[in-house]
C-alpha cells in the first residue's frame, strides 16, 4: 500500500471549533501513525466571509494542539487557475457543458419536480444544447443519468446512491469562480490525497465528487465520514453544550493534551482505555476503531481528563501557563514563587483558570486580601484573634520557616494553651487565605512565607 496522504481543509469563515479539531486530529493520526504525510488546506474561496483573522486562528489552534503539517498551507484563493484547467478539461472531453438557465428557471424546474413527487433538481435543459461560453453561462458536469455511484465508506461501510438522484452540478459559476466540489476534487488530486476523512455533514458531497473523479478518469481516494458530535440532550452540539472554538478552551484553562485526548475518544475507542498521550494515539489509532454512531460531548469528562493532565504536568510548565490566567492588573509573580504554589493546587484544580482563582490569595498584597465575611464572623472570634496575635509573635521569631518547624511550633503552642488544634486551624486558614477552604495550612504558610503570614495574622486584629 502506498503511503497515506491525508489533509485537513477548514474554511476560514469562523474559528476552529471542536468538530473541526477532531477531524484534523483523526487525519493527523491517520497520516502520522502510518509514516505518511499530513497537509493543511485553507478553503478560502468565499472571499466575502473568509478573513485573515480566522485563518490565523486556525493556524494558532493547530499549533496549540500539536498538529503539525507538511509543507506550507495550501490556499484555494491562490489556485483558481488550477481549477479552471480542470474545468476546461471536462468541457473538452465532453464531461461538462455550458448552461445559461437563470437561477429562477432552475428553481422553477425544481418546483415542478417536487410537484410530481420527484427529486428536485436541474432538468438538464442545456445538456445537449452545445452552448458557447458567455457572461451569463455556468459550466455543469454532465453526470450519468442511470446506474449507481457506489463506494466503501471507511467508517459507515458500503454506500450506494442512484445517479437519478444526483444533479448536473455546477462546476463554474457565472463569475468564473469554481464551486466547492470541483475545487476540492482538483486539490485532492493535485495534493495526492489518498484518504479523505471528514464529518458526515459532507456525506452528500461524496457521490458528486466521485462523479467528477470518474469524469476525469482519476482513481478517487478512500472516503470516511465520522459521525456528528451531539450535546448531552442528544441534539446538535451548540455553544451551550461546549461547541466553542479551540482557543476558547485554551483561554478557559484546558491543557492541549487533555483536549486532544478527549477529542480522540469522541467516536474512537481502544479497548477500555481512557487516557492517551499523543504518542499512545499514534501507536493505537486506526480507522477500524472509529464508530459510526453519533457521540455525546461531555464537559465533565473533559474536566476530569484535564485534571489528570494538570496533576501529571511539571510545576515549571504549569507556572508558565498559569501566568496567562492571572489578573493582568497585578504584578507578574516570580516563576519560582508560582512553582512553589502549584504543587498545592494541582490535586484540586480542574482547569488552569480554576487554579488561577485558587492561587489568588497567594498573590494578592497582604492588605488587599479579601475576607469572606461569614467566615470572619464564625471563626475570628475575640478568643481566636488572641490566639492568632500570639501565633504571629511566634512566627516572627522562628528561625526555620518550613512545614516541619511550623507544625512543631503549633504543636507546642496548643499544648501550652491546653487547646485542641481545631481551635486555631480554621481561624488560621481564614486569616491567611480569606476563606475556609485551602490547601494544607502548614504547606500554605510555608509558601506564603514568614512576612506575609505575620502581616495577615496581625491584620485581622483590626477587622
N, C-alpha and C positions, 0 to 999 in steps of 0.2 A: 504493500500500500504506500502511495506517495505521502509525503509529509502533509500534515494538517495545516491549512492556512485559514484562519478564522478572522472575523472582523467585528467591530462594534461600530455602528453607524447612527449616532444620535443626530437629532435636528436641533440647532441652537435657537429654538424659539421659546425656550424656557430652561430652567435649571435642571440638572441631572437628578432625577428622583429615584426612589427605591426600586421601582420596576426596571428602569433602565440600568441602574447599577448592578442589579442581579444578572441581567442579560450580559453586560460587559464582563462580569466575573465568570459566568459559565463559559463564555467564549475564550476568555483568557486562560482558564484552567484547561479547556479542551486543547488549545494550541500549545501552551507551555508544558502541560503534562505529557505531551507526546513528542516533545522536541520540535514542534512546528513553529509557525510564525503567527503573530497577532498584530493586526493592523487597525488603525483608527481612521474612520472616515467621517468628516463633518458634512452632513447633508443640509447645506445652506442655500439651496436653490430658491427658497421662499425669501426673497430679498426684503420684503416689507416686514416680515415677522422675525427674521433672523437678526442677531446682534453680536457684536464682538464681545460684549459683556457676558452673554450667555455662553459663547464659545469658550471664553477664558474660564468661566465657572465649571464647564465640563472638563477642561484640561486640569484644573485645580483639583476637582473631585477624583479624577483618575489617579493623579499623583498621590493624593492623600490616602486613597485606598491601596496604593502599591501596585496598581495595574499598569505596568509599563507596556509600551508598544514598539514595534519595529518601524524604523523609518519615521519621517515627519508625517503628521496627519495629512490625509487627502482632503481637499476642499472641493465639493461639487461645483461651487460657483466659479471655479477656475478651469472647469473641464467641459464647457459647453461645446467646444469644437470636437471633442471625442464623441459626445452624444450625437452630434449632427452627422458624423461619419457613419455611426451605426444605423441611424435612421435612414440615411440615403442608401446604405447597402440594402436595407429591407425593401426600399422602394425599387431599387434596380433589379432585385431578384424576384419581384412580383409578390412579396410578402407584406407590402404596405401600400396604401393608396391615399390620394388626396381627397378630402371631403370638404364641401362648402356648406353643409347644413348648419343653420344657426342654432344656438343653444335652445331657442324657443321651439324650433322644429323638432329637435331631438327630444325635448320634454314632451311634446305632443305625441311623438312615436311611443314613448314610454307609457303615457296615459292610455293610449289605445290598447297597448299590450295588457296593461292592468285590467282594463275593462273586459278583455277577452279571457282573463284568468291566466295570462301568460307572463313569463319573466319580463319585467320592464327593462328594455334595452334598446340600443340603436338598431334600426331596421336593416341597415346595410344599403340604404338608398344609393349611395355614391360608390358602392363597392366595385361595380363594373363600368363606371361612367368614364374612366380614363381621363380624369381631370388633370389639368396642369397646375403647378403651384401659383398662388396668388395671395394678396394681402388678406383675403377673407377665408383662407383654407386652413384646415388642420391636416395632420397625417395620422391615419388609423392603421392598426395592424389588421391584416386580412387573416382572421382567425379561422380554424377549421369549423365547419358547421355541423359536423356529425362526429360520432365516436366519443371517447372519454379521454380526459387527462388524468393519469394515474401516477402517484408517487408514493414512496415508502417514507413516511414521516419518522424521523429518528426518535420521537417521543410518543406520538399518538398512533403509530402503526400505519397500515395501508389506507390511503385516502384516494377516492375517485370522484371526479366531477364531470358531469355530462357537458360536452362542449356547447350544446344548445343553450346552456345556462350562462355562457360567457359572452362577452361583448366584443365587438371590433374596437378594442380600446384605443383611445387617443395616445399617440406616441409623441407628437409635437403639437403644441398649441398654436393659435393664430399668431401670437407674438414671437414665434420661433423658439420658445423655451421648451425643453424636454419635460415630459411628465415623470412622476416618481418611478413607476415601474420600469420604464425604459432606462432611466439613469442608473437605477440600482443594478439592473442586469448588465449594462455596459461596464459599470465599475467593477462588479464582481468578476467579470471575465478578465478585464484588464489587470486586476489585482491578483488573479489566480486563486480566488477563493474556492476552497474545497468543501467547506461546511458553513451553512447559514443557520445559526441558532438564534432564535428571536422569540418575542412574545406571541402568544396565539391570537392577538389582535391583528396580526399580519397574515393569518392563515388564508384569508380570502384572496390575498395578493399572489399567493404561491402558484396556483394554476395559471393565472395570467402571465406571470413571469416565466413559467415553464413553456408556455406557447411562444414567447419571444426567443427563448433558448432554441426551441425546435426550429423556428423560422431562420435563425442564424446558423443552424447546423452546428451547435456547440453543446457538448455534454454539460448538463447542469450540475451544480454542487449538490451535496446532500442537504436536505432541509429538516429542521426540527423546530417544533413550536412548544415553548414552555407555557404552562398554564398561568392564568391570572393570579394576582395576589389579592385576597379579599380581606375586609375588615373583620373584627370579631363577630359582627352581626351577619356575616356571610354576604355582605353587599360589596360593591366595588370599593376598593380602597380609596379613602379620601383623606384630607388633611386632619380631620378629627380622629382618624384611625392611626395616623402616623405616616401618611403619604407626603412626607416632607422632602426637601432637597437633601442630597448627601451632605452638603456643607452645613446645613441646619443641624444635623446630628453632631457634627464636629463642634459647633457652637454650643450645643446642649451638654457637651462633655462626654460624648461617647468616644471610645478609642477605635481607630480604624480596624484593628484586628477583631474586635468584637462585632462590628457591623459586617465585616467580611464573613466571619464565622456564621452569623445569623442569616445573612442573605444566602449563603451556600445551602443552608438547611431548609430554605423556603422552596420546596419542590425537589430536593435531592436528599438522599439518605445513604448511610453506610452502616449496616448492622444496627446496633442500638447506640452508637456513639453520638455525642452531642458537641464535644469540644474538639475543634480542628484548627490547628495552626495553618498558615498558608502552605507550609511545607507538607503537612499532612494532606491537605486538599489536593496538592499537585500529584501526590502518590496515589490517592484513592478515588479521585473524581473520574467518572465515566458516564457516557450517555445512557448506559444500561440502567443506572440507578435514578434516572430522572422520572419523576411521577407525572402522570397525565392529568391528574385532578387538581383543581384549584387549591391553593394553600392559604392559610389564615395568618395574617400579621398579628403578632402578639408582643406588645410593648413590654410587658412584664418579663417575658422570656429574653428579650433583648437586654433589658436591665440586668437580669441575672447573669447573662454572659459577660456584660460589661464589668460587673462587679468582680467576676472571676479574673478577668484580664487586668483589672486595677490591682488586685491582690498579687498577681504574678509579675507585675512590672517593677522595675527598679525605682527607688525614690529619686534618683538623679533624673531619669527620664520624665517621671510624673511631675517633678518640680518645674521643668521647662513648660510642660503642658498647663500646669496649674496657674502659672503666671498669666496665661491668656484669659483666665476666667476670674481673676481678681478685680476688685474695684479699681478702675483706671484712675480715679481721683486720689488714691492713696499712693504713697511712695512704693516703688518696687522693692520687695524684700530681698534680702541676700539669698542666693541659691542654697548656700549651706544651711541657713535657717529653715528654709522650706523643706530641705531634705530631712531635717530633724522632725518636722511636724508630720510629714506624710505617713511614716510607719504607724502613727497613732490613729490615722484616719482611714488607711487602706482597708481595714476589716469592716468599716462602717459605711463607706460611700458606694453608691451605685453608679454615679456619674462624676465626672470631674467638676461639674457645676455644683453638685451636692457637696463635694469635698471643699470647694471654694467657700461655700456658705458655712460649713463646719469649721473651716480654718479661720474664719473672720475674727474670732476673739483672740487668736494668737497674734494677729497682725495689727489690730486697732491700737492706737495710743491708749495708755492706761486710763487717762482721764476721760476718754471718749467711749469707754466700754459701755454698751447698752445693757441695762439690767431688766430682767423680767420682774415686773412689779409684784406679781403673785408669788414668785419665788422669794423675793426680798421680804414680803410680809410674812411668809410662812417660816422661813429659815433664818433670817437675820434678826433674831430677837435680841433684846438687850444682853441677855446672858451669852448668846452665841457671839455677839460683837466683842464682848470682853475676852472670850476665848481667842478670837481672831486677832485682837490687839496684842495679846501675849504671844501668840504664834508668830506674828510679824516681827516681834523683837527677837525671838529665837532664830528665825530665818535670817535676819540681818546679821546675826553673829556667827552663822555657820561657815566653816572653812571650806568644806567639800559639799557643793550643792548638786548632788545627784540623787537618783531614785533610792538607792540603798540607804544613804545617810538621811534622807528626808523621812523615810519610813521609820528608821530608828529614832529620830528626833521626836516624831509624833507619838511613837510608842511610849517613850519616856514621859512625854507631856501628859498623855491621858492616864498613865499610871499615877503620876504625881497629883493630878486633879481628881483621881478616882472616878473617872467617867468612861463611858464606852466610846468607841471610835465613831459611832453614828452621831454622837453629839457634835462632832466637828466636821464630819465628812461632807454633808450637804452644804452647811454654811461655807466651808472652804470652796466647794465647787461653785456655788453661786457667786461668791465674792471674786473668784478668779476668772470665771468664764461668763458670768451674767445669766446663767441658766442652770437647769437641774440635770441636764444630760451632757456628758462629755466623755472623752477617753479617760483611762485610769488617772486618778487625781495626782499620784506621785509622778507618773510619766509626764503629765501635763505641766506640773510645777517645774520639773527639770528642764523642759523645753522652753517654758516661759522665761526661766532664769530668775535669779535672786531679786534683781532690781524690780522687775515687773510684779513679782509675787508680793514683795513688801509694799510697793506702791498701791496695789489693788486692795490688799488687806487693810491698809491704813485709810484708803479712800472710803470704804464702806462705813467707817465710824461716823462720817458726816451725812450719810444717806438717811 
